[in-house]
Each structure stands twice: as structure tokens, then as C-alpha cells.
């Protein structure tokens, strides 16, 4: 008789891929996301038909002339779509599963660039087109954002997969950016621009390096590796630098962005809002340094032997990203010059919405 073989235990990556095949990319989720963005598309079509223009210069005045109910429906459609894209709590359920199951290079694109499109939508469309509604819903949106800021960081601490950890980290960092946007403070809006660039640089470097470890070790679990600093010292150097940049080490762009955001939030919303959001900075250092300690300085894990030194292409890409984070940390003026005038304009008090002509005619004596 042959010796019975023990069935192979799937890695966390394989388990996540199975999970995402069943849940994250399920027909229900696909239909829900498609419906939300179709709603946005219908809102844009209706807006163009009703206002007779799609010019950014003419739309604010045209939207101000709509009825309150029409503006509220349009505002809801725009906010819902961009809240899914960023994401904003409670529409964040897709993010961690997608990040965990997607290949590393895809996650670099998702976390480093595409997640910022939702914030861009709030800055470029929602704030200038619906300033009155933004002020009406400011408290609700800020509450959802601060839940994402602190909750995302807290959940990241207990994750057992590095990519899921960074997914919740992105939820926390982008929640802080959204809180700054919703505060309508010039300093926070300027900080949001800096933080989006900084987060894109640091998290892209982290995901590139995690992709290297995952590609060689066939896993990305927090406990799957250990002692990698002895086996791959240059990988350890790059990873620690990326983790410190993401944690907001002074001298990096993340530090400037977080500082401007917290100062702006305290000015626009109050000190307590900034204090609660600031907890995420401490929690961020906890989960990032925990990952560094377990992967690079802990005892060797089951898959550590498979991981070697980082390849030149990945090292060059990560090094350039980290150089950008360091350069903007010491000299963020290019970002502030580009974003400053726009932020000042977006932070102006919203004008009172115009009364539709038909209503005026009815009420006239």
C-alpha cells in the first residue's frame, strides 16, 4: 500500500482568491456597483439635458437654479458613486477582498492611483457643483469619514494578510483625506492634495515590495515569513523606508500631508475632530511596524527560504517612488502651488441657492 498523502493546505492568498471568486466578484456585487455608476451616468445625462450644458464654468449657476429636490437627488447620485470608488464607510466592503486577491501589480494601480479618483470626484465635481448641499450634509459625511479613519486603522492591526492590512490602511488614509475635504478648510484641502500624492507614492512602493515577497514565497500572510532582513537586506531597507514613509515619518510627504490635514480639520471642524482622527496616525505606526518586525526581524517562517533579494527592476521602481516621497516631504511647494488656488476657491462659503423662476413668478403679487 502506498503512503497516504496529506492534502496541501491552501495559502492565505489561494483562500482569498477563492473567497473573491465567490463574494467580491459575485453577480450581486457586480450588479450593485454597475447600478451605482449607471445612476451617476443617468444623473449626468439628465443634468446636461436640464441645464443645456456640461461646461464646468456654467454648471454651478445652472444647478443653483434647480429646485431643492432636484439638487438633492443629483447630489446623492454623485456622492454615492464617488463614495464607492474611494471608498467611504459603509461602502468599503469590496476593497479588502479585492486587494487580497488581486495580483501585486494590479494592487499597485488600485491603491496608488485609482482609489484617488473618488477623492478627485469629490474635489472636482461635488464641492464646486453642490456647495450648499455639502454644507447641509457636512456633519453626516464627516462622521462617516472619521469612522473610516479610526476603524480602518484599528481593523488593519488585526489582519493576518499583508495586502488586506494595507487595504484597511488605505481606507484609513483616504478617510482622513475625505475628512479634510469635507471640513471645507483651505489648509485641509491643500493637505488633501499633498496626502493623495504622498499616499500614492508610499503605498505603491509597499505593494511593489509585497508583490515581490508574494511572488517568491507564494503567500502574503503576516506570519508566513520571518527573518527576511538576514536573507534580503536591501529588500528590508526598502520595505522599512516605505513603511516609515506611509506611517508619516517627519521628512516625508506623508508627514506634511497629515499635518496639514489635521491642522485644517481642527480649524474647519474643531479640535475634537482632529484629535479623534489623529488616533489613526498612532495606529498606523503600530500595524506597519508590526508587519516589519514579523517579516524582517522575527524568527524565520515556513516560507522564508523561498524569498530572495529584491530584483533590480522592482528595487528601481520602489526607490524612485520613495525618492519622490522624500523630495516632496522636504519641498511640497509644487503640489501646494498647483492645488492652492483651487483649494482657496473651493473653501469659499457657498452662495445661497437661487429661487427657480417659476416659483418666483407664482409668489409675485
Secondary structure, DSSP 8 states (H G I E B T S, - for coil): -----------HHHHHHHHIIIIIT-HHHHHHHHHHHHHHHHHHHHHHHHHS---HHHHHHHHHTS-HHHHHHHHHHHHHHHHHHHT-TTS-HHHHHHHHHS-HHHHHHIIIIITHHHHHHIIIIIHHH-HHHHHHTHHHHHHHHHHHHHHHHHHHHT-SBHHHHHHHHHHHHHHHHHHHHHHT-HHHHHHHHHHHHHHHHHHHHHHHHHHHHHHHHS--BTTS---HHHH-HHHHHHHHHHHHHHTT-TTSHHHHHHHHHHHHHHHHT-HHHHHHHHHHHHHHHHHHHHHHIIIIIS---TTGGG-----HHHHHHHHHHHHHHHHHHH-THHHHHHHHHHHHHHTS--------HHHHHHH--
